[in-house]
Amino acid sequence: MTTENYLVIIIGFVVIATGIYHYLSQKPLTIYHNIRPILAKNITDVAKHNHATALLLFIYGLIFILEGFIFNQTIVLHIAIFTAVPGILIVMAIYEIFIRRKYSTR
């Protein structure tokens, strides 16, 4: 394995660590870290909301880890970039369409 493979695997573990933080948190968290946090009164079930968000991040991080193990040095960074850019848009869409709508009180 090369440095590129390890880098992609580390990115995956960072995303999974963020998911674990979401899973264990008692206050409502979103995948967006640059906006004002969601208030607990706007969420129907904070624990289920955070668990669904954590599962989404866990799957996204697992994809990066699998890419680091499966692909070789010449292609792993290209695949990771093509996973990251559209992947984060897909993660945002899943969060907005399914998770936020399901647990929002509005």
Buried (B, 14 or more C-beta within 10 A) or exposed (E): EEEBBEBBBEBBBEBBEBBEEBBEBEEBBBBEEEEEEBEEEBBEEBEEBBBBBBBBBBBBBBBBBEBBEEBEEEEBBEBBEEBBEEBEEEBBEBBEEEBBEEBEEE
